[in-house]
Amino acid sequence: MPLSVAYIGFGNSVVNYHLPYLEARPSIKVKSIYRRAEDRIGDTDRENYYPSIQFTTDLDDLWNDAEIELIVVCTHVDSHAYYAKLALEHNKHVLVEKPFAASSEEAQMIFDLAARKGLLLWPTRIADSTATS
């Protein structure tokens, strides 16, 4: 059974890099893409290129879908940590585009939440800064 993935965001990186790569992977299924309603105004034609993907303006569609295992956050930088936290709170594994968070404290909070819930979070923490290379 393929890994079921949902995206938060539908900008250039999703359209030009993520989806073309994943379309050729039978082990990964992009099931849903969340877009804010205001981001869809005048820009729904691109959605027609992906008839097998469910587009939604309701995050609950992602959170309540037990089939979706991984959420990929591809939004504006200032919302990466916000969406990652929400996805983890809803027991979804998370991959976040860079930059991951606005501060190391914010990043640590997200890493700690993932660890407490036993969920995978990418990017993973880099080795302890006291380690030598």
Secondary structure, 3 states (H helix, E strand, C coil): CCEEEEEECCCHHHHHHHHHHHHCCCCEEEEEEECCHHHHCCCCHHHHHCCCCEEECCCHHHHCCCCCCEEEECCCHHHHHHHHHHHHHCCCEEEECCCCCCCHHHHHHHHHHHHHHCCCEECCCCCCCCCCC
